[in-house]
Amino acid sequence: MEPRGHGRAHRHATPRLRLWPLGPEHAEALFPLLRQARIYDWISMRQSESVSALARRWGEFRLQGTGEREEYFFGWAAQRAGDGAWLGALDADVRADGVAVNVGYCFGPEH
């Protein structure tokens, strides 16, 4: 059984928050937030060296999430609805049977 959307993240919105399917187009906006060393104290994600490296990684994740697999990656860029400020990113690795095996988030410390 494949997760809804065949391994692709969907857009979600609330009155205060927008979640966009994470892709290379978000790298430039989120890179400054993700350069802050203190957010890596408690997560396994590694810090990207450049905007282009981050865009490349997120582009690869998007491709990895398609087709039949045993595990799917879902990622979202988080944006505040009121002023459009970018806040960070969220992700989940989900097995084909629908069980989330890893869920994480990374927000700028100011958020």
C-alpha positions as CSV (number, residue, x, y, z in Angstrom):
1,M,0.0,0.0,0.0
2,E,1.5,3.3,-1.1
3,P,1.0,6.5,1.0
4,R,-1.5,9.1,-0.3
5,G,0.0,11.0,-3.2
6,H,2.4,8.2,-4.3
7,G,5.3,9.6,-2.3
8,R,4.7,13.3,-2.9
9,A,4.1,15.9,-0.2
10,H,1.0,18.0,-0.6
11,R,0.4,21.7,0.3
12,H,-1.3,22.4,3.6
13,A,-2.6,25.7,5.0
14,T,-4.1,27.0,8.2
15,P,-5.0,30.6,9.0
16,R,-1.5,31.0,10.5
17,L,0.8,28.6,8.6
18,R,1.5,27.4,5.1
19,L,3.3,24.2,4.4
20,W,4.7,23.9,0.8
21,P,6.1,20.7,-0.7
22,L,9.9,21.1,-0.1
23,G,11.9,21.6,-3.2
24,P,15.0,23.4,-4.6
25,E,13.0,26.6,-5.0
26,H,13.0,27.0,-1.2
27,A,16.7,26.8,-0.7
28,E,17.5,30.5,-1.1
29,A,14.8,31.6,1.3
30,L,15.6,28.9,4.0
31,F,19.4,28.8,3.7
32,P,20.0,31.8,6.1
33,L,17.9,30.1,8.8
34,L,19.6,26.7,8.3
35,R,23.1,28.3,8.6
36,Q,22.6,28.9,12.3
37,A,24.8,26.3,14.0
38,R,22.7,26.0,17.2
39,I,19.9,24.3,15.4
40,Y,22.1,21.3,14.7
41,D,22.7,20.6,18.4
42,W,19.8,18.1,18.6
43,I,19.2,16.9,15.1
44,S,20.9,14.5,12.7
45,M,20.6,16.7,9.6
46,R,23.9,18.1,8.4
47,Q,24.4,21.7,7.6
48,S,24.6,22.6,3.8
49,E,27.6,24.4,2.5
50,S,25.8,26.6,0.0
51,V,22.4,27.5,-1.4
52,S,23.1,25.5,-4.5
53,A,24.1,22.4,-2.4
54,L,20.8,22.7,-0.4
55,A,18.8,23.1,-3.6
56,R,20.5,20.0,-5.1
57,R,19.8,18.0,-2.0
58,W,16.1,19.0,-1.8
59,G,15.8,18.3,-5.6
60,E,17.1,14.8,-5.0
61,F,14.7,14.2,-2.1
62,R,11.8,15.2,-4.4
63,L,12.9,12.6,-7.0
64,Q,13.5,9.9,-4.4
65,G,9.9,10.2,-3.2
66,T,8.4,9.0,-6.5
67,G,7.7,5.6,-7.8
68,E,7.3,2.3,-5.9
69,R,9.6,2.2,-2.9
70,E,9.8,0.6,0.5
71,E,10.1,4.1,2.1
72,Y,9.1,7.6,1.0
73,F,10.4,11.0,2.0
74,F,8.0,13.9,2.5
75,G,9.2,17.4,3.1
76,W,7.6,20.8,3.6
77,A,8.8,24.4,3.7
78,A,7.0,26.2,6.5
79,Q,5.9,29.8,5.9
80,R,4.0,32.2,8.2
81,A,0.7,33.1,6.5
82,G,0.4,36.6,8.0
83,D,3.6,38.1,6.6
84,G,5.0,35.4,4.3
85,A,8.1,34.9,6.5
86,W,9.9,31.6,6.0
87,L,10.2,29.7,9.3
88,G,11.9,26.4,8.5
89,A,11.3,22.9,7.2
90,L,9.6,19.7,8.3
91,D,10.0,16.2,7.0
92,A,8.9,12.6,7.5
93,D,10.1,9.2,6.2
94,V,7.2,6.9,5.8
95,R,7.2,3.2,4.9
96,A,5.1,2.0,2.1
97,D,2.6,0.5,4.7
98,G,2.0,4.1,6.0
99,V,4.1,3.9,9.2
100,A,6.2,7.0,9.8
101,V,9.7,5.8,10.8
102,N,11.3,9.3,11.2
103,V,9.7,12.7,11.7
104,G,11.6,15.9,12.1
105,Y,11.6,19.7,11.9
106,C,14.1,22.4,11.7
107,F,13.1,26.0,12.4
108,G,15.2,29.1,12.7
109,P,15.9,29.7,16.4
110,E,14.0,33.0,16.3
111,H,10.8,31.1,15.4
